[in-house]
Amino acid sequence: MAVNSLSASGKHKFKDEDIGRTWIPNEILLPEFYDATLGKPFRQYYRGLFLDAVNRHEPAVLKSLKVEVWEKYRQLRVEKQHQALLVLLRNWADTIAERFNLRDRWIVEFAEVTLNLWSGSPKWFDVVGWPSTSRGWGYSVSYSDDEIQAEMPAAKWEFLDERWDVFENRFSSEVRQFLWEYRKRITALALNKGYKKTPKKRSRDGRHPLVAFDWLALYHVQRKSAEQIAIKYDTQKTRIAGLRRNAVLEQVHWAASAIDLTLRKGKIRPPQSK
């Protein structure tokens, strides 16, 4: 399975003015369609984005995994490592649950995969952030190569009768028409087989559409209020605190649901629809 890093590896630096427009490299990997019968097909992908956001806003979480688990684990003799690792992970889980409200079992499972990667190659340990081992989707309905194959228009330039720019415009038009018809045919094929179009999250204010995971990290891990997050991210200075608070809460609840995160206890009410 291919392994991708969700985090910048030192070439990309985050600045205060980049808030709400953080670099999320794996977003372009989302497919055009997904198999809705598989439950939440992008859950693992979104979990990686959340942990990546946690590392930006609260780096102590990943640092504690390195210091309290990894450093102690690799100092042990090989025959003692397996049992000791279970204890170290259990203690670490108790710590992050108490300090950062990270109580869900999948976070420990994500940490186990991370430790395996660190064990397999020292390069992984140097990567800033959490590695993502899965984009988190698959399919259950198959299709044949014949169903998705198509022949491109044949190029024929009569160079004695036609200037290049005329040919180029004509052929480009043929290709565009071919691509339009091909996409229409494959879209119909996918929908007929039960696949659904991948939803695209959009924002109304120019922020990055997946900044919801940053908001969730601030809200859940750092215990910031929706009002505080709204002020921090409100680049337009609308001063409409109620509206901004509801927008933040709406995205926080969406992100938590997408990754099966149990939100912290407290005054956590989803925005009321009017």
ABEGO torsion letter per residue (X at the ends): XBBBBABBAGABBBBAAABGABBBAAAAABBABBBAAAEBAAAAAAAAAAAAAAAAABAAAAAAAAAAAAAAAAABBAAAAAAAAAAAAAAAAAAAAAAAGBABAAAAAAAAAAAAAAAABAAAAABBEBBBABAGBBBABBBBAAAABBBBBBBBBBAAABBAAAAAAAAAAAAAAAAAAAAAAAAAAAAAAGBBBBBBBBBAAGBBAAAAAAAAAAAAAAGBBAAAAAAAABAAGAGBAAAAAAAAAAAAAAAAAAAGBBBBBEBBBBBBBX
